[in-house]
Amino acid sequence: MTLDTRFTRKALTALTLASASALLLAGCSGDADATDDASASTGVSDMISADRCAENEAAGPITFLTSYAYVASVGLLDVLTAKDQGMFEDMCLDVTIEPGSNNTQLVSAGTAQFAGVGSPSDVMVAIDNGADVSAIATYGNPPAIMLMTNTDISDLSQLEGTTAGYKGAIPPQISAMLTADGVDTASIEWVSVGYDPTILPQGQVDALTGYKSNEPLVLASQGYDVTEWDPADYGIESAFNTQIVNSTFAEEHPTAVEDFLRASFAAYAWINESDENLDAALAYAESLSEAGYDLDLSAQRWKTEVGLVEESQPEGTVLGYQAVDQWTPEADMLMENDLISAEPDIESEIDTSFVEAIYDDGELVWPAP
């Protein structure tokens, strides 16, 4: 059975009170007391079976690490919203959300149970380095990474002999795009840079890697015009925003993993129901942020990423879908760029059972059985 995702604990409060009044007026106070006693004995939720609630409570405190602060990214804002709207509580899950950086290491060590990472590549590199993690959902199916240049660059070959900036590591999707276009990549000087994209229009670098939902929007808001080079236009396949779980935790608490995703995806749908819901989600994210939080740019970021997810969703699949052929292009890029020591065993690195368990004929089942 599927229910409207708006029916969360907050949304049901008025209905619960009204129902209780009706029971009293009908002289059914004995039945109502029995129901209240049953709910009290099985936790705080009346939106999940008693047995399942007990299983989820047995998972104990759960920590989710964001990929970068509290930005309005898919796989992050929806998790925040599931927390704020009481959806995790509805599933008898005790979830704490913290900003993360070394996500794969912390999840592997069991310090956190769940985390978001940027792409399947992050998961494959982590597992190649010995991490005990599994990928349980991937949101988008095109490359989220792109390369920016100033508008005087009309061909990628013009980047030969120039300086390009990257953050963290040179994205293999960008290297693959340049190679596919015949660029002499050895002639490009790559430099590690910070998070200020204005270094591109200010001339400190000639090209800059970034995300379609972030840096171009930031630069446009400041009046800068740049050219975006999309790896997808050069036949480069990739995916973005993957959720990972500690493998041991997943084995011991499968219903908790299912219902963590269930609540996250219910929140994703709720946010997208209206601009008012998006505003509420962003307001909560802003309240958690210690640094400045640009609400307008954050809304643009969310809508950009949702657009990428929806436009790239393979026919017949659902949000969070994962498959070996989805990950293979990135695995090939990692091998070609010597970023991993051995060919990934993708089938063992992804676990599709959790997403499969929370859908019925393509519809998210909410709440849980």
Secondary structure, 3 states (H helix, E strand, C coil): CCCCCCCCHHHHHHHHHHHHHHHHHCCCHHHHHHHHHHHHHCCCCCCCCHHHHHHHHCCCCEEEEECCCCCCCCCCHHHHHHHHCCHHHHCCCCEEEEECCCHHHHHHHCCCCEEEECCHHHHHHHHHCCCCEEEEEEEECCCCEEEEEECCCCCHHHHCCCEEEECCCCCHHHHHHHHHCCCCHHHCEEEECCCCHHHCCCCCCCEEEEECCCHHHHHHHCCCCEEEECHHHHCCCCCEEEEEEEHHHHHHCHHHHHHHHHHHHHHHHHHCCCHHHHHHHHHHHHHHCCCCCCHHHHHHHHHHHHHHHHHHCCCCCCCECCCHHHHHHHHHHHHHCCCCCCCCCHHHHECCHHHHHCEECCEECCCCC
